Amino acid sequence: QLQVVESGGGLVQPGGSLRLSCAAAGFILDDFRIGWFRQAPGKEREGISCINSSDGRRNYADSVKGRFTIFRANAKNTVYLQMNSLKLEETAIYYCALTTSRGACGLGYAEYDYWGQGTQVTVSS
């Protein structure tokens, strides 16, 4: 069983920043494509970013381009999501997930096999 654990969520004011972590134990996270998703109350789960395992290529939803950055810290076996200029409507539970399939990563949640429990991000003044 491949398990990932998110951390780093919390309360932040509009315009503020947070860095979320997606950590793994017992296997090398760099071997897998990783995606970040979020789900707000009453809304569908939304893919916001992903990173390839082979070439490190990244993909972002239009809603977060220029504000969010996904990157790997292989020495820590962790994938991060740096979130800047956060907006009120980005309050949600944020999840990381990995897929065992190959090819370019995508933002569709159906392609991901293993999910963390999520971390709450609340943007509020």
C-alpha positions in Angstrom: 0.0 0.0 0.0 1.4 3.3 -1.1 0.6 6.0 1.5 1.0 9.8 1.3 0.4 12.3 4.0 -0.4 16.0 3.6 0.5 18.7 6.0 0.8 22.5 6.1 -2.7 23.6 6.0 -4.2 26.3 8.2 -5.8 29.7 8.4 -4.4 32.4 6.2 -5.7 35.9 5.3 -6.6 36.7 1.7 -3.4 37.5 -0.2 -1.4 35.3 2.1 0.7 32.2 1.4 0.9 28.7 2.6 3.2 25.8 1.7 1.6 22.3 1.7 3.7 19.1 1.9 3.0 15.7 0.6 5.3 13.2 2.2 5.8 9.4 1.8 7.4 6.7 3.8 8.7 3.3 2.6 8.9 4.2 -1.1 10.5 6.8 -3.3 8.0 9.6 -4.2 10.1 10.7 -7.1 9.2 7.4 -8.9 5.6 8.6 -9.2 3.5 11.3 -10.8 2.0 13.4 -8.0 -1.1 15.6 -8.2 -2.6 18.2 -5.9 -6.4 18.5 -5.6 -8.9 20.5 -3.6 -12.5 20.2 -2.6 -14.6 22.9 -1.2 -17.9 22.2 0.6 -20.6 21.3 -1.9 -18.2 21.3 -4.9 -16.5 18.7 -6.9 -12.9 17.7 -6.4 -10.7 20.0 -8.5 -7.3 19.2 -9.9 -5.0 22.1 -9.4 -1.4 20.9 -10.2 0.7 17.9 -10.9 4.3 17.0 -11.5 5.8 14.2 -13.7 8.2 11.6 -12.3 10.4 11.3 -15.4 11.1 14.9 -16.6 9.7 17.0 -13.7 7.3 18.7 -16.1 4.5 20.5 -14.3 0.9 21.2 -15.0 -1.4 23.8 -13.5 -5.1 24.6 -13.6 -5.8 28.0 -15.1 -7.2 29.2 -11.8 -3.8 28.9 -10.0 -1.3 29.6 -12.7 1.2 32.2 -11.7 0.3 31.9 -8.0 0.9 28.2 -7.1 4.1 26.2 -7.6 4.6 22.5 -7.3 8.1 21.1 -6.7 9.9 18.1 -5.4 12.4 17.9 -2.5 13.8 14.5 -3.1 16.1 14.5 -0.2 13.0 14.8 2.0 10.9 12.5 -0.1 8.3 15.2 -0.3 6.4 17.1 -2.9 5.4 20.7 -2.0 2.7 23.0 -3.2 3.6 26.7 -2.6 0.5 28.8 -2.7 0.7 32.5 -2.9 -1.9 35.3 -3.2 -4.6 33.0 -1.8 -8.2 34.0 -2.3 -11.3 33.6 -0.1 -12.8 31.1 -2.5 -9.8 28.8 -2.2 -10.9 27.6 1.2 -11.0 23.8 0.8 -9.5 20.5 1.8 -6.4 20.0 -0.2 -5.3 16.5 -1.1 -2.2 15.0 -2.7 -2.4 11.8 -4.7 -0.1 9.6 -6.8 -0.6 7.5 -9.8 1.3 4.4 -10.8 0.6 4.9 -14.5 3.1 6.4 -16.8 3.0 9.3 -19.2 2.4 13.0 -18.7 0.5 13.9 -15.5 -3.0 15.3 -15.7 -5.5 17.0 -13.4 -8.3 14.4 -13.6 -8.8 12.8 -10.3 -9.8 9.4 -11.8 -6.2 8.8 -13.0 -4.8 8.8 -9.5 -4.6 5.7 -7.4 -3.6 6.6 -3.9 -4.8 9.6 -1.9 -3.9 11.2 1.4 -6.4 12.2 4.0 -6.2 15.9 3.1 -5.3 19.1 4.9 -7.7 22.0 5.5 -6.9 25.4 4.1 -9.0 28.3 5.3 -8.7 31.7 3.7 -10.4 34.3 5.8 -10.0 37.8 7.0 
